[in-house]
Amino acid sequence: MKIYLVGGAVRDKLLNRPVNEHDWVVVGGNHEHMLNLGFSPVGKDFPVFLHPETGEEYALARTERKSGHGYGGFSVNTDASITLEEDLLRRDLTINAIAESEDGALVDPYGGQADLEARLLRHVSPAFAEDPLRILRVARFAARYHHLGFTVAAETMALMRQMVEDGEVEYLVAERIWKEVSRALTEPDPDVFIQVLRDCGALFVLLPELENLFGVPQPPRHHPEVDTGEHVLLALRNAPAELPVRFAVLLHDLGKGLTPEEVLPSHHGHESAGVPLVKAVCERWRTPKDLTALAVGVCEYHLHCHRAFELRSQTIMKMIRSLDALRRPERFENFLRACEADARGRQGLENRDYPQVNFLRAAREAAAAVTAEELIKQGYQGAKLGQALDRERIEAIAKIKDEYSA
């Protein structure tokens, strides 16, 4: 029985990047061997075991054969005679198909090191086409390593396009899609993830509401980049690397895809028009409730944020209440970050000052400082207490407005 370090740990060591996880493959072993060594089996689909001391994953060398559609349609063979080269052959990319033996020697039968040097994301074998999830993985790796100069190999992009045309992407389940999307959005260049999905045609299948934004014009005086889809990519590029913020930015302008052609490039009312689309995407991908609430809030109120200094104090209070900002200040902070990324996601305006963030943050804090205790002492109760609270909070916001106007 021989054990090899494989996958991301080897790849990132060769790229001189931090290694956060170690995955191991066991050649010449079987289920009984692993149990006798004290390993604990995990999962039902694949022969994976946890090390008794480190908790790291050790998988028996295996081959896979397509037996259905989508990510889970495989039959797995873990016979002890399966070689390391056979196991590596089933992997997605050549840069992930390099193994390291216990003495530090590299086993690289499919040219992974050469592709690392060439900065290429290239599939190992035609078996790549058997798993549509790999399209999202390639797009995610492109987003992770774009700043190092990596691109998708032409032959791999062609294969991904063929997979989309064959309808394989349609078999992906929501949980798998969301897992890849959520990881990709926190990579250094999340816009590259979207661009790769566009290039192979998968975005139209996975997120047609976003695909529909490309080619839709906006007023050049507000959006020098003009194209709405390109604006979303720019906004993603300017968003902080936090999943809730970037997810909200990804979906904030979906309503512009519904604007009638005869009124373009104006998009009056696109915020409210986009809310049902955002909700539909979140339901389709089964996104966490808190992320859904933030994405809906950013879609509905991002123009309020941009126009904050023009709004009446009552309107600001209504927005704060609708966003549940008094009870959930962290969500409101993410709302402000997403709106700032939207404002900076405009060609040539990436570094423009955005004072609305500080103003609305101060307005929320002023409103939150008004509590019911003093009003109750004054005899307010029931509906009149709620009305008095609103009135006091609006006055507190008005004072902040006066300070910022001075």
N, C-alpha and C positions, 0 to 999 in steps of 0.2 A: 504494500500500500504506500503510495506517494502523495504528498500534499503540496499544492502550489498556491501561491498568492495570485489572484487574477483580477481582471476588470479595472475599476476606477483607481484602486490603490496603485497599481503598476503604472497606469497611464499618468496619473498626477505626479508620481515620483519622477517619471521621465521628463515631465514638464516643469519640474522644480516648484510644484504647487503643494500646499498643505494637504495631507492625507487624513481624512476624518473617519473613514471606515475601511475595514479590511475584510475582503471576501476571499474565501478559500475553496478550492476544488480538490476533491479526493479521488484519486485514480487507483483502481484495483481494490476498492473497498466495497462493502455492502452494508445493509441496514444493521445486521447483527454485529458486524465489526464496530460500528459507531456506538451502538448501545453498550457493548462490552468496554469501550473506552470511556464511558461515562457521559457521552453526548446525549442531548435531549432532542427528540424529533419535533419539528414545527411544521405547520401547514399540511395540507392534504394533496395539493396538486404536484409539488415538487419535493424531491428527497433532500430536504435541508435540515441541518442539525445545529444546535447551539453548543459551543465549547463550554465545558463544565466550569472553567475559571474565568475566561475572558468574555463569554457571552457572544463571541463573534460567530458569524454564519459559515458553516462548512457544508458544501453541497456535493453529493456524489456526481462524478462525471456522468453526463447523460447525452442522449440524442433525442430529438423530437421529430414527430411526423405529423403533418397537418391532418386533422380528422374532422374539421368543421370550420365555421366562420369566426372571425374576430380574434380577440386576445386569448380566449380560453380554449379554442378548438384544436388541442394537440394531444397526441398520445406520447407518453414519455417512456424511454428505455434507459434503465440504470444498471445494466449488466456490468459485472466487474471487468469484463474484457474491453470495455469502451476506452479508447485512448484519449490522451489529453488533446491531441490534434482534432479528434472528432468532437470533443466537447467545445473547443474553441470555435469550430466551424459553425456552430449554431448561433453564435453571438451576433449582435447587430452590426457594430462597426469594427474595422480593423484595429483602431486605436484602443478598443476595449477587448481585443482578442489576443492580448499579450499576457503570458504567464511568467512567474518568477519562481524558480525552485528554491528549496530550503537552503541551498548553498549560494543563492544570489544570482544564478545563471538565468538568463532570459530565454524563453521559448516563444518565438514569434514566427509562426508558419505562414501568416497571411499578410505580411508587410506592414504591420502596425507602426513600427518605428520609422519607416520611410514616410508614412503618411503623417506622423507627428512632425517630422522635419518639413514636409511639404505643406503642413497646415491644412490637411484634407480630411473631411468627414466622409468616409467611403465604406459602403457595405461589404461584409465579408464574403457573402455568397448569394446566389439567387433565392435562397431560403429566407432572406430578409423579407421578401414579399408575402410570406405566410402570416406575418403578424403586423396588422395595421397600426398597433400602438407604437411601432418603431418610427413611424412618420413623426409623431409628436416628440419622441425621444431625440430624433435627429434635429428637429427644430429647437428643442431645448438645449442640446449641446451647442448648436450654432449660436444661441443667445449667451451661453456661458463663455465660449471661447472666441467670440467675434473680436474682442479687443486684442487677442493674441494673433489675429490674422487668419483664423480658420474660416473656411467656406465649405459648402456642400459640394462634393464631387459631381461633375456633370452626369455621369452614369447613374449615380445614386438618385439625383433629382429626377432623372428620366424614369427610373424604376418607381419612385414615389408617385409620380404623375400617373403611371400606368395602374398602380394600386388604387388610386382615387377613381380612375375611370372604370375599374373593375368593380367598384362599389364596396370594397372591403372596409373603408372607413365608417360606413353606415352601421356596421355591426359592433362598433365600440360602445361599451356601456358607460353610463354617466360617471360612475365612480372612478373609472380609469382615466377618462377624459379630464375630470376635475383634478385628479392627482397630478397629472402632467402639467396642466395649465397653471395650477397654483404654484408648482415648483418653478416653472419657466418664468412666471411673472416676477420672481425675486432674483432672477439671474442679472448679471451686469447690463445686458442689452436686451430687455424684454421685447422691444420693437422688432428685433431681428427674428425672434420666435414667430411673431405674426407675419413678417415678410416671407419667411420660408414656407409657412402654411399657405400663404397666398400663391407663392411661386409654383407650388405643386398642385394647387386647386383644392386643398383640403379645407381651407378657411370657409369656402362656400358651403361645404357640407357641415362643418362643425359650428360655425358662427356666421350664418348668412347675413344676420343683421349688421355685422361689422363689415363684411365684404361689400355690402350694398352702399357703404359710405364712400368707397373709392370712385373717383370720377364725379362726385357731387360737389359743385362749386359753393364757395362762401364769399361774402363781400371782401374784396382785396384790401380795403382800408382797415378792416379788423383782422383779416387773416391773409397776410402776404403770400402764404403757401397755397392759398385758394382751395386746394383739394381737401375735403373733409377727412378722408381716410388718412392722408398724409399728416393732417393736424393731429389725429389721434396717436399716430406713431411718434410725432414730436413731443406730445404731452407725456406719453409713456417714458420717453427718453429723459424727460425733465422731472419725473416723479421720484420721490424717495423710495428706496428699496424695501418697502413694506407691502405685504400682500393686500391688506384691505384697501390701501390708497391706490395701488396700481390697478387692482380689479375695478374699482370705481371709475378710475380714469379710462380704462378700456371701454367701458360701457356708457360713458356720460353723454355722448352725442348721438346715440342710436336713433333718436327721433328725427334727425336730419335726413335719414334715408327715406322718410315718408313725405317729405316736402314736395308738393306738386311742382312739376317742371315750370309751369307758367309763372310762378312767383320767385323762382331762383334768381339770384343767389341768396335772397332773404330766407330766413328760417324762423319766422314768427311762430311762437308756440311750440317749438321743437322740444322744450323741456318736458311739458306735460304729455306730449305725444310719445316721448320716449319711455315714459314710466312703464306702460304695459309690456314693452319690448324687454326692458331690463328685468322685470319680474318673470317673464317667460324664459329668458336665458337662465336665470338663477334656479327656476323650477326644473328646467331641463337638465342642468348640471348638478342639481341638488346641493347647492352651495350653502355654507353655514348661514344661519339666520342673521347674525350680526353683520356679515359681509353683504348680505342681500339688503339689509336696512340701510347701510352706508351707501351702496351703489344706487339705490332708489333715491335717497336723499340728495346725493350729488347730481344725479340726472335732473331732479325736479328743481333744485335751488341754486345751481352753479351760477346762473346769471344774476340772481339776487346777491350772491357773494361779490361778483364783479362790480355790481352797481351799489354796493353797500352804502357809500356816502350820499347817494341820491335817495335812499329809502327813508320813509317815515319811521319814527321810533316804533309805532304800532306794528308796522310791517316786519321790522327786525324781530320784535318780540314774537310775532306769529311764526316766523321762520325758526326761531330758537325753540319754540314749543313743538312745532312739527318735527324737528330733528331730535327731540327729546334731549336737548343739549344740557339742560339743567341737571338731569339725572345721569347723563352719560357724557361727561366732558371729554373723555378720550375719543369717543366716536366723533364729537364735534371737532376736535383737533385734527382728526383724519379727514374730516370734511374740508376743513380749511386747507390742508396740505394738497388734497386732490384738486380743489379749485385753483390753487396757486400753480400747480402743474399744468392745468388747462390754460391758464393765462400765459404761462411761459412757453407753452407748446405752439408757438407761432414763429415763423421764420424771421430771424433777425431781432426778435423781441425776447429771446430766452433769458436775458439778464435784466430785463426791465423791472423797476421797483414795483412791489405789490403790497402797499400799505393796508389793504383791506383786511389782511390776516390779523394784524395787531389791533385794528379797530374792532373787529367782530369778536376777537378773543376778550378784549376789555369790556365790550357790551355784554357778553355772556356772564363774565365775572361780576359785573355790576348788578345784573338781574338776579344772579344766584345769591348775592349778598342780602337781598331782600327776603326775609323769612316771615312766617306767619305769626310767630310768637308775639311781637309787638302789636300787631293788628288784633290779635285775639284779646289782648289786654285792653284794647280800645273798644271792645264789645262786638267786633265783627265775627260772624259765624255763617256757616252754610254757603249759599250762593254768593252772598254779599262779601264774604271773606275772600272767595276766589276772585271776585271783581276788583276788590281793593288790592289784592296781591298783584294782579295784572296792571292796575293803574300805577302802583308804586314802582313796579319793575320798568314800565314804559318811561316813567319819569327819570329813573336811574339811567336808562339807556340814553334818554335825551340829554342828560348832563354830559355823558361821554361824547355824544355827538358834538356838543358845544365845545368841549375841550379840543377835539380833533379839528374843529372848524376855525378855532381861534388862530 
